[in-house]
Amino acid sequence: MIGKSTLKYVTVTLIVSGLTIFLHSGYFYVRGMLAQMLLNQAWEKSKITREFFRAWSGAGTYPVGKLRIESIDLSRVVLEAASKESLTYGPAHISASALPGEHGNIAIAGHRDSFFRNLKDLKRGEVIELESMSSVQYFLVTDIQITDAGSAHWIENTADDVITLITCYPFDYIGKAPMRYIIRGKLVREETANEVFSKLLISRG
């Protein structure tokens, strides 16, 4: 039979552990959101000057695009090189794939418990918008797959112009998730930066 003192110790330990996990996750989430504000400013500056800018001094990465998915209320600056540092601040472009605005397979990764959490609600037939310095590309979601973590063919180049979004799975998993959630979209439309700017001027009257 478990004594009262042992039960109390176990209860307190569980509460402290839960709070620690919650506060740890909350810290990284808030830090990521604040970073996104600075990254948005750097991205807007990049579009004007046509040069990549780091959002703060000492940053190990820089914005290369902006991802928008209206149907799931997602709008995030995309960072170059999907490293541990860059993924802390937002979704990141996988360097082995095509850059935003280029042809081929544009692969972007993000954490399931923060920036890419809403991907679980994305459905086939919905639109993914990717802004680069040269254009805005529109992709139609054609495929949603759950794969093992070692499946690397999703980031390989393709003959078609596609976007591949990658996050961990299951979404509610505690710890290092064993699977990957893959969303692929096919390019259906592309507008140059000048065309987008002209449309913006017209909409503003």
Backbone bond lengths (Angstrom), bond angles and torsions (degrees), N, CA, C in turn:
res aa  C-N    CA-C-N  psi(-1)  N-CA   C-N-CA  omega(-1)  CA-C   N-CA-C  phi
1 M - - - 1.466 - - 1.525 109.83 -
2 I 1.310 116.92 135.50 1.463 120.93 -178.42 1.521 110.03 -79.15
3 G 1.326 116.37 127.73 1.456 120.99 179.90 1.514 111.81 -73.50
4 K 1.341 116.03 162.44 1.467 120.98 -178.48 1.520 111.74 -62.59
5 S 1.340 116.10 -39.24 1.471 119.79 -178.43 1.521 111.04 -66.36
6 T 1.356 115.67 -38.78 1.471 119.85 178.83 1.525 110.41 -67.02
7 L 1.336 116.36 -43.81 1.464 121.34 179.24 1.519 111.19 -61.65
8 K 1.340 116.15 -41.01 1.460 121.02 178.36 1.521 110.84 -63.47
9 Y 1.347 115.90 -41.74 1.472 120.83 -179.96 1.529 110.64 -63.26
10 V 1.342 115.53 -44.84 1.467 120.38 -179.80 1.526 110.35 -62.95
11 T 1.339 116.61 -42.54 1.466 121.31 -179.58 1.520 111.33 -62.28
12 V 1.325 115.94 -47.32 1.467 120.90 179.76 1.526 110.64 -63.05
13 T 1.334 115.93 -41.59 1.468 120.38 179.45 1.531 111.17 -60.99
14 L 1.337 116.56 -44.14 1.458 121.03 179.42 1.522 111.64 -64.12
15 I 1.336 116.88 -40.82 1.465 121.25 179.19 1.525 110.71 -64.29
16 V 1.337 115.88 -46.24 1.467 120.57 -179.89 1.528 110.84 -63.50
17 S 1.336 116.60 -41.73 1.463 120.70 179.26 1.524 110.92 -63.18
18 G 1.337 115.46 -43.12 1.461 120.00 178.94 1.512 111.96 -62.96
19 L 1.335 116.79 -43.82 1.463 120.80 178.56 1.518 111.55 -64.11
20 T 1.321 115.88 -38.42 1.465 120.49 179.73 1.523 110.84 -62.62
21 I 1.348 115.84 -45.93 1.462 120.13 179.15 1.517 110.64 -63.08
22 F 1.358 116.03 -43.29 1.461 121.02 -178.84 1.523 111.45 -63.11
23 L 1.343 116.31 -47.67 1.465 120.46 -178.33 1.520 111.35 -67.30
24 H 1.330 116.66 -37.17 1.466 120.55 178.61 1.521 110.48 -63.09
25 S 1.347 115.93 -47.35 1.461 120.29 178.87 1.523 110.62 -64.66
26 G 1.348 116.19 -41.43 1.459 120.76 179.66 1.517 112.26 -62.15
27 Y 1.332 116.58 -38.54 1.469 121.03 179.90 1.525 110.49 -61.72
28 F 1.344 116.14 -47.71 1.456 119.63 -178.74 1.522 111.51 -68.44
29 Y 1.336 116.46 -33.89 1.462 119.72 178.70 1.524 110.83 -65.43
30 V 1.342 117.02 -48.16 1.470 121.45 -179.86 1.524 110.41 -63.53
31 R 1.328 116.37 -42.80 1.468 119.78 179.07 1.529 110.42 -61.05
32 G 1.339 115.40 -40.22 1.456 119.46 178.74 1.516 112.54 -65.29
33 M 1.334 116.90 -39.54 1.463 120.67 -179.98 1.539 111.36 -66.46
34 L 1.335 116.05 -41.66 1.468 119.98 177.76 1.529 110.20 -64.30
35 A 1.320 115.60 -39.24 1.467 119.40 178.16 1.513 111.17 -63.60
36 Q 1.346 117.30 -37.41 1.458 120.42 179.58 1.534 111.84 -61.48
37 M 1.331 117.15 -33.28 1.464 120.61 176.92 1.527 110.25 -62.63
38 L 1.328 116.41 -46.48 1.466 121.06 179.08 1.529 110.90 -67.54
39 L 1.331 115.64 -37.10 1.463 120.01 179.81 1.523 111.53 -66.70
40 N 1.327 116.93 -37.12 1.466 120.56 176.32 1.524 111.29 -60.79
41 Q 1.340 115.99 -42.01 1.468 120.54 178.26 1.532 110.41 -63.53
42 A 1.351 115.74 -42.86 1.470 119.94 179.84 1.524 110.84 -65.85
43 W 1.335 116.79 -37.12 1.451 120.14 -179.33 1.526 111.38 -67.81
44 E 1.325 117.14 -42.40 1.464 120.36 177.87 1.526 110.94 -61.27
45 K 1.321 115.50 -38.68 1.466 120.35 177.91 1.532 110.30 -66.50
46 S 1.332 116.44 -39.10 1.465 121.22 179.74 1.518 111.37 -62.49
47 K 1.333 116.78 -40.88 1.466 120.57 -179.36 1.525 111.84 -64.77
48 I 1.329 116.19 -35.38 1.470 120.66 -178.89 1.526 111.28 -73.47
49 T 1.330 115.89 -43.87 1.473 120.89 -174.29 1.520 113.66 -90.52
50 R 1.377 116.59 -14.66 1.463 122.06 -175.44 1.529 111.69 62.61
51 E 1.317 115.92 31.18 1.467 122.18 174.96 1.523 108.50 -132.57
52 F 1.335 116.84 144.01 1.458 120.10 178.20 1.522 110.34 -76.28
53 F 1.336 116.43 132.69 1.457 121.89 -179.37 1.523 110.48 -120.45
54 R 1.318 116.13 139.74 1.463 121.06 172.86 1.524 108.38 -81.03
55 A 1.327 116.16 142.32 1.464 121.03 -173.39 1.522 112.96 -73.84
56 W 1.331 117.39 -24.28 1.459 121.31 178.25 1.525 108.62 -154.78
57 S 1.311 115.44 159.11 1.454 121.30 -178.52 1.527 110.39 -62.07
58 G 1.314 116.29 130.83 1.461 120.81 178.56 1.513 114.38 88.27
59 A 1.325 117.75 -1.82 1.469 120.50 178.37 1.521 109.72 -63.05
60 G 1.327 116.60 135.37 1.455 121.01 -177.88 1.512 113.50 -87.06
61 T 1.318 117.02 5.59 1.453 121.32 -178.80 1.529 109.85 -151.63
62 Y 1.329 117.39 179.13 1.465 121.11 -176.78 1.528 109.26 -153.75
63 P 1.322 117.73 157.10 1.463 120.74 -179.46 1.526 112.28 -69.64
64 V 1.346 115.70 138.64 1.464 120.20 176.16 1.537 111.57 -124.11
65 G 1.319 117.12 -0.42 1.454 119.64 179.99 1.517 111.29 177.73
66 K 1.322 114.35 -179.34 1.463 120.15 176.58 1.521 108.61 -138.72
67 L 1.329 114.62 129.67 1.455 122.84 -177.59 1.528 109.44 -102.53
68 R 1.327 116.19 129.10 1.465 120.78 176.99 1.525 109.25 -131.30
69 I 1.331 115.35 132.86 1.465 121.14 173.63 1.522 106.11 -134.50
70 E 1.321 115.35 96.93 1.462 121.04 -172.71 1.526 112.69 -61.54
71 S 1.326 117.72 -35.63 1.463 121.60 -174.71 1.525 113.28 -65.39
72 I 1.330 117.57 -23.52 1.472 120.43 179.50 1.534 111.27 -120.05
73 D 1.333 116.31 15.94 1.462 122.14 176.31 1.530 112.10 55.67
74 L 1.325 115.64 49.83 1.464 120.80 179.80 1.523 109.54 -115.94
75 S 1.315 116.41 128.39 1.462 122.60 175.83 1.525 107.73 -146.50
76 R 1.329 117.29 110.58 1.461 121.42 -174.19 1.531 110.92 -141.73
77 V 1.319 115.45 139.94 1.459 121.31 170.79 1.526 108.05 -72.53
78 V 1.322 116.36 138.39 1.465 122.47 -179.33 1.522 109.23 -101.42
79 L 1.330 115.91 129.68 1.463 121.63 -179.08 1.523 111.17 -98.12
80 E 1.311 115.88 156.32 1.456 120.81 177.83 1.531 109.78 -83.83
81 A 1.341 115.51 140.40 1.465 124.70 175.43 1.525 111.85 70.60
82 A 1.329 115.35 107.16 1.466 121.21 -177.05 1.527 110.87 -78.72
83 S 1.335 115.30 75.49 1.460 121.91 178.07 1.527 109.59 -101.15
84 K 1.323 116.56 173.42 1.467 120.97 178.47 1.523 110.24 -59.09
85 E 1.337 117.23 -39.94 1.465 121.03 -179.56 1.533 111.41 -66.98
86 S 1.327 116.57 -51.35 1.462 119.31 -175.52 1.530 111.83 -63.58
87 L 1.332 117.65 -37.85 1.462 121.10 -179.03 1.526 112.53 -68.79
88 T 1.332 116.51 -16.99 1.458 120.23 174.96 1.523 110.90 -69.84
89 Y 1.336 116.46 -29.80 1.462 121.50 -173.23 1.528 114.01 -102.67
90 G 1.310 118.07 -9.91 1.454 119.48 179.71 1.510 111.76 165.15
91 P 1.327 117.73 178.43 1.466 120.23 173.64 1.528 109.00 -64.24
92 A 1.325 116.27 151.32 1.463 119.32 -174.98 1.523 111.80 -135.57
93 H 1.320 114.71 143.17 1.458 122.58 177.82 1.522 109.74 -72.17
94 I 1.318 116.65 134.86 1.469 121.72 176.67 1.523 107.94 -83.80
95 S 1.321 115.50 117.41 1.468 121.89 -168.48 1.521 114.51 -57.99
96 A 1.329 118.16 -27.81 1.463 120.61 -178.43 1.522 112.27 -73.72
97 S 1.315 117.52 -9.48 1.463 121.11 -177.35 1.529 111.25 -104.16
98 A 1.333 116.41 175.73 1.464 121.09 179.61 1.530 110.10 -66.85
99 L 1.318 116.06 147.16 1.463 121.69 177.37 1.532 110.36 -76.78
100 P 1.330 117.99 155.74 1.463 119.92 172.03 1.528 110.24 -51.52
101 G 1.342 116.44 132.97 1.455 121.10 -177.68 1.505 113.96 94.68
102 E 1.338 117.15 -16.13 1.467 120.91 179.90 1.531 110.65 -92.65
103 H 1.342 114.91 173.49 1.461 121.19 178.06 1.523 109.88 -94.08
104 G 1.332 115.75 154.35 1.458 120.91 -179.47 1.519 111.14 109.20
105 N 1.321 115.90 -147.76 1.461 122.57 -177.43 1.527 110.38 -101.38
106 I 1.329 117.17 114.07 1.468 122.50 177.47 1.523 107.26 -97.05
107 A 1.324 117.40 109.86 1.462 121.83 -176.34 1.528 110.28 -104.61
108 I 1.327 116.16 130.59 1.462 122.60 -177.63 1.524 108.75 -132.92
109 A 1.327 116.68 130.50 1.467 122.21 -179.36 1.526 110.20 -112.63
110 G 1.323 116.00 153.90 1.460 120.53 177.91 1.523 110.47 -160.17
111 H 1.331 116.78 158.09 1.459 121.05 -179.01 1.527 111.35 -73.85
112 R 1.320 115.87 138.45 1.467 121.99 -178.34 1.527 112.29 -71.62
113 D 1.345 117.75 -24.37 1.462 120.80 -175.25 1.527 113.07 -95.97
114 S 1.333 116.28 8.69 1.475 118.86 178.20 1.521 109.56 -144.20
115 F 1.323 117.37 -97.01 1.468 122.14 -169.38 1.525 114.50 -66.40
116 F 1.327 117.49 -30.65 1.468 120.24 -177.26 1.526 112.86 -108.85
117 R 1.301 117.64 17.31 1.467 120.11 -177.95 1.531 111.67 -62.22
118 N 1.327 117.09 -36.71 1.464 120.47 -177.12 1.530 113.83 -70.47
119 L 1.328 116.78 -8.92 1.463 118.89 -179.90 1.527 111.85 -61.62
120 K 1.333 116.92 -23.31 1.464 120.06 179.81 1.535 111.47 -62.86
121 D 1.337 116.83 -20.42 1.461 121.21 -178.34 1.534 113.31 -97.11
122 L 1.330 116.63 -5.26 1.471 120.40 -178.81 1.526 110.17 -74.29
123 K 1.328 117.06 139.52 1.461 121.80 -176.60 1.533 111.41 -122.73
124 R 1.308 115.25 158.92 1.467 120.49 175.37 1.522 109.82 -58.86
125 G 1.324 115.87 142.13 1.451 120.70 -180.00 1.519 113.96 92.03
126 E 1.341 117.03 -9.41 1.465 120.00 178.75 1.531 109.82 -88.40
127 V 1.328 115.82 164.29 1.468 121.20 -169.62 1.528 111.88 -105.20
128 I 1.319 114.74 135.83 1.471 123.06 173.38 1.522 107.49 -110.60
129 E 1.309 116.80 128.77 1.468 121.56 -179.38 1.534 108.98 -111.17
130 L 1.315 116.40 129.55 1.461 121.01 -179.91 1.525 109.97 -126.71
131 E 1.311 115.21 117.39 1.465 121.50 -179.91 1.527 109.81 -96.39
132 S 1.325 115.55 134.15 1.463 121.44 172.84 1.520 107.54 -124.96
133 M 1.325 118.00 -178.27 1.458 120.16 178.70 1.523 112.06 -69.74
134 S 1.334 116.48 -22.19 1.463 119.76 -175.60 1.520 113.72 -102.34
135 S 1.340 117.50 -22.95 1.457 118.83 -173.53 1.525 112.27 -162.83
136 V 1.330 114.28 176.43 1.463 121.96 168.19 1.525 106.59 -122.19
137 Q 1.335 116.29 122.68 1.454 122.10 -178.37 1.537 109.29 -105.72
138 Y 1.323 115.89 140.63 1.461 121.54 179.63 1.526 108.90 -117.97
139 F 1.320 115.67 124.11 1.465 121.54 -177.47 1.530 109.76 -118.03
140 L 1.329 115.60 140.48 1.458 122.04 176.57 1.528 108.41 -99.83
141 V 1.333 117.12 125.09 1.465 120.80 -178.84 1.524 109.60 -64.51
142 T 1.330 116.48 121.44 1.462 122.12 -177.60 1.518 112.86 -114.71
143 D 1.328 117.38 -20.77 1.468 119.45 -173.41 1.525 110.67 -149.42
144 I 1.323 116.50 136.45 1.461 122.86 174.40 1.522 107.06 -131.63
145 Q 1.334 116.58 121.39 1.458 120.83 -174.84 1.534 111.19 -132.91
146 I 1.330 115.47 151.01 1.466 121.91 170.59 1.524 106.07 -112.71
147 T 1.338 116.62 122.90 1.465 120.66 -175.58 1.526 109.94 -130.10
148 D 1.326 115.26 172.46 1.468 118.92 175.07 1.524 109.32 -76.89
149 A 1.320 115.65 161.04 1.471 121.56 -174.02 1.527 112.59 -64.88
150 G 1.309 117.86 -23.44 1.461 120.25 -176.36 1.516 114.60 -89.13
151 S 1.325 117.61 1.40 1.461 120.88 -177.95 1.526 110.12 -77.07
152 A 1.347 116.15 106.10 1.467 121.07 -173.34 1.524 114.14 -101.27
153 H 1.320 118.56 -6.34 1.465 119.34 -173.88 1.528 112.22 -68.60
154 W 1.343 117.23 -15.81 1.460 120.36 179.71 1.524 112.98 -67.64
155 I 1.325 117.57 -21.15 1.468 119.77 -179.35 1.532 111.76 -99.03
156 E 1.318 117.08 -0.39 1.462 119.92 178.74 1.524 110.47 -71.78
157 N 1.326 115.81 154.45 1.460 119.95 -179.39 1.530 110.87 -67.21
158 T 1.316 115.16 153.17 1.470 121.15 -178.73 1.525 109.90 -129.82
159 A 1.325 115.92 157.61 1.468 120.23 176.99 1.527 110.30 -70.86
160 D 1.328 116.64 -34.77 1.464 121.16 177.86 1.526 110.41 -84.10
161 D 1.331 115.72 156.49 1.459 120.75 175.34 1.529 108.28 -85.74
162 V 1.332 115.74 112.64 1.464 120.99 -175.96 1.526 110.69 -136.37
163 I 1.328 115.18 165.05 1.454 121.42 170.63 1.526 107.32 -121.00
164 T 1.332 116.50 141.06 1.458 122.07 178.55 1.521 109.16 -126.34
165 L 1.338 116.45 118.09 1.462 122.00 178.12 1.524 108.25 -103.55
166 I 1.324 115.83 132.26 1.467 120.87 -173.83 1.526 110.15 -128.64
167 T 1.327 116.23 130.99 1.456 120.78 173.06 1.524 108.54 -144.74
168 C 1.319 117.21 172.69 1.464 121.16 -178.62 1.525 110.54 -82.34
169 Y 1.320 115.49 159.35 1.465 121.83 -177.58 1.526 108.75 -147.76
170 P 1.324 119.83 144.14 1.471 129.29 3.59 1.535 112.59 -72.32
171 F 1.326 116.42 157.80 1.456 121.16 -176.65 1.531 112.36 -68.53
172 D 1.321 117.36 -30.60 1.466 120.62 -177.55 1.528 112.69 -99.23
173 Y 1.326 116.85 14.84 1.460 122.11 -178.05 1.528 110.46 -72.16
174 I 1.336 116.67 137.33 1.465 121.35 176.49 1.519 108.65 -94.28
175 G 1.328 116.14 123.66 1.461 120.30 -178.51 1.520 111.32 99.41
176 K 1.316 116.16 -161.50 1.458 121.96 -177.38 1.524 109.26 -77.17
177 A 1.330 116.53 110.57 1.460 121.17 -175.55 1.525 110.91 -68.30
178 P 1.332 117.76 141.43 1.471 121.67 -173.93 1.526 115.22 -85.00
179 M 1.339 117.82 -14.52 1.457 120.90 -174.37 1.534 111.16 -120.14
180 R 1.334 115.46 174.52 1.467 121.03 177.05 1.530 109.56 -126.56
181 Y 1.325 114.31 141.29 1.461 122.10 177.99 1.516 107.00 -105.31
182 I 1.311 116.87 118.31 1.463 122.71 -172.56 1.529 110.43 -114.63
183 I 1.319 115.83 129.97 1.463 121.48 173.55 1.518 108.15 -122.50
184 R 1.320 115.96 128.92 1.460 119.46 178.63 1.526 109.78 -123.27
185 G 1.326 114.95 137.38 1.451 121.08 177.99 1.518 110.90 -128.30
186 K 1.318 115.89 147.62 1.463 121.58 179.93 1.523 110.25 -102.79
187 L 1.339 115.59 136.03 1.470 121.00 -179.69 1.535 110.31 -61.23
188 V 1.333 115.97 127.13 1.466 120.36 178.66 1.526 112.60 -119.68
189 R 1.349 115.60 -17.51 1.469 118.35 179.43 1.529 109.09 -160.92
190 E 1.321 115.98 149.88 1.465 120.88 177.85 1.519 109.12 -145.03
191 E 1.318 116.04 132.40 1.455 122.04 177.85 1.521 108.58 -119.70
192 T 1.339 115.71 137.57 1.462 118.82 177.00 1.525 109.62 -71.37
193 A 1.311 115.68 162.80 1.466 120.79 179.01 1.524 110.84 -59.48
194 N 1.335 117.15 -37.10 1.473 120.85 179.55 1.527 111.43 -66.09
195 E 1.344 116.61 -39.02 1.456 120.80 178.11 1.523 110.87 -64.66
196 V 1.338 116.51 -41.76 1.462 120.90 178.90 1.524 110.61 -64.01
197 F 1.341 116.46 -42.53 1.449 121.32 -179.19 1.534 110.74 -64.19
198 S 1.340 116.73 -41.41 1.464 121.58 178.72 1.529 111.36 -62.16
199 K 1.329 116.35 -42.78 1.465 121.11 178.62 1.522 110.61 -63.69
200 L 1.328 116.35 -36.64 1.460 120.77 179.95 1.527 110.55 -65.90
201 L 1.341 116.17 -41.88 1.464 120.76 179.09 1.530 110.83 -63.77
202 I 1.327 116.15 -40.99 1.472 120.30 179.48 1.526 110.78 -65.02
203 S 1.337 116.69 -42.19 1.478 120.52 -178.83 1.522 112.31 -65.38
204 R 1.321 115.45 -26.36 1.471 119.85 179.92 1.523 111.76 -87.71
205 G 1.331 116.32 -4.25 1.461 121.37 176.85 1.494 112.87 75.95
